[in-house]
Amino acid sequence: MDEKRASELIAQITKQMDSVTSDTAVPKNVRAAVTEAKEKLNAPGDYVVRIAGAIYSIDNVSNDINLPPQARTTIWSILSALESIKD
């Protein structure tokens, strides 16, 4: 995948991350992990490395038992989109 297409997809993913972090029904630890992933995703450097770091941050909380169903679906969607860019 070229850098331009990856950047467009990363921008879309960032918007999804913003919706999770602004949802007060989402537990604080999950919002913190998504915020950390967003920072890693928007950091300078090779996009493959940034995506891998973001996946690692989010994957740890993707199965949190306190996560509301709609947020869980959004997080899985984010992970899926990140995986598709990475490959």
MOHUGI-V861635 format. One line per field, one symbol per residue. phi: phi as a letter, one per 20 degrees, with the letter a starting at -180 (. if undefined). psi: psi as a letter, one per 30 degrees, with the letter a starting at -180 (. if undefined). burial: # if it has 24 or more other ideal C-beta (glycine too) atoms within 12 Angstrom, else .. A space follows every 50 residues. Layout:
phi = ???
psi = ???
burial = ???
This chain:
phi = .efffffffffffffffffffeeffeggfffffffffffffeffpfffff fffffgffgfdfdgfeffgfffffffffffffffffe
psi = kleeeeeeeeeeeeeeeeeeffjffkleeeeeeeeeeeeeegllakfeee eeeeeeeeefgfgkfgkkeeeeeeeeeeeeeeeeee.
burial = .....#..##..##.##.###....#...##.######.##.....#..# #####.###.##.#..#...##.##..##.##..##.
